[in-house]
Amino acid sequence: MSASPGARGDLAPRIDVVSIFPGYLDALDLSLVGKARESGLVDIAVHDLRDVTTDRHRTVDDSPFGGGAGMVMRPDVWWSAIEATGRRPARAGATVAGASTEGVDADPREVVLLVPTPSGARLTQPDAHALAREASAGDVRYVLACGRYEGIDARVTERAAGDPTIRRVQEFSIGDYVLNGGEVAALVLLEAVVRLLPGVLGNPESIAEESFEGDGILEYPVYTRPALWEGLAVPEVLTSGNHGAVERWRRERALERTARRRPDLLPPLTVTELSRRDLAALAVEGVEPGRHGRLIGPVRVRRAEPADAALVADLAAMTFPLACPDSATLADVRRHIAEHLSVQVFTDYLRDPGEVVLLAYDDAHAALGYALVHLDGRGADAPAFEGRLAELSKCYVLPRAQGTGCAAELMRAVLRAAADAGADAVWLGVNAQNVNALRYYRRHGFEPVGERTYQVGAAEHHDHVLLRTLPRGVAE
Ligand code: JD8
């Protein structure tokens, strides 16, 4: 590491925490962080913000400009405190806050100002690793500014961002809920970062198996003695002594948990980095490789609302051309999309109680496919049928989701919606050349009952008409 002017390799990673409730940080004396401090692996100092105040009431806040509830923390007080963290008592007897610089050491390292705030970027494990790496590099120190009240005057971070001794201002949040101050978030960051500093964890290898490490999935379930507790036995494989089997079981459980609890963690995984066993474990949870080499699923289907009109129209414009026969001209297709698949057309469908628009999606994709069901299916080309008919007018899935369970999930929702609306059967028209679609509908119980012509732009196309009945009260 090239020694930048601020680098003092001999200095332990330094973190100064400033708060009006310094006692909140006493937890840092305990457990792993406490031991790391005792063994000099990290140098954490906690400061009371009020120590830099100069008035009799040790005031740190004032009323908000622009009105509103609560109080705001003063910029001048905060800046004094941040600056004060850089001054060290040279030797015994000198105090930092408000004292003259005589006998006070200035910490040579650049500052990274860490500010917990609900409006910050969510803190992640990769962030914790980056902060631990940076702190171990020896040329920066951290100042954690724990606000209270309605927050800290915004000019503090503005001033800091322009200050040459401050390398970066990092505003972070620990989650989408509101706390009363930054102290708890500071404790979260400190524990997450300090445990990653060299020498702190007794067995750093254990990190690799933790949640959000490696490929970022959740950790597997853990067990210890007694092997039988309250009638609950430890999974046999864990007492089998077969390490390969244990490792495979743990991987499957980790993937299973991630698919069920945190499917939002799956998209970063590329299919190529997953083994056949991984994919099999994920498939059980409805997660499959899409055409785009990323994972799709678990797929869910919801009834679209008027606010989804543009999203559905987009899907329709992207998928309709793919199902069109080769003989359809681009002009025909464009005209058809403009006339029959516009945002306005879908807005009208979405406002019509006789129309059901269903959207298939997963955590990574707001829309993977859609279907349109006319609950009154007695349209012009409707086949003869005793009983209530619904028409499946549109059923499309984006290419990336083809070959996954998405289309089947969408069809299940279509049949459920038709049955719930009291239909006895569903019919549809499908282009006679669209063999994939034909196979898909036949697989879901649709049988050919007739033919029809279908207009796309100026051209007429030949459709098969298919129908399937819905057993009373039960959708597939
Ligand atoms: C810092 C003051 C309280 C917040 C008015 C309630 C982080 N994930 C998180 N939730 N809340 C915080 C957080 C809350 C803080 C401060 C962090 C300083 N408050 C304020 C705005 C609304 N009160 C946080 N990280």
Boltz pocket constraint, residues with backbone or C-beta under 6 A from the ligand:
constraints:
  - pocket:
      binder: B
      contacts: [[A, 115], [A, 116], [A, 117], [A, 118], [A, 120], [A, 146], [A, 147], [A, 148], [A, 149], [A, 150], [A, 151], [A, 152], [A, 172], [A, 173], [A, 174], [A, 175], [A, 176], [A, 177], [A, 178], [A, 179], [A, 180], [A, 181], [A, 182], [A, 183], [A, 185]]
      max_distance: 6.0
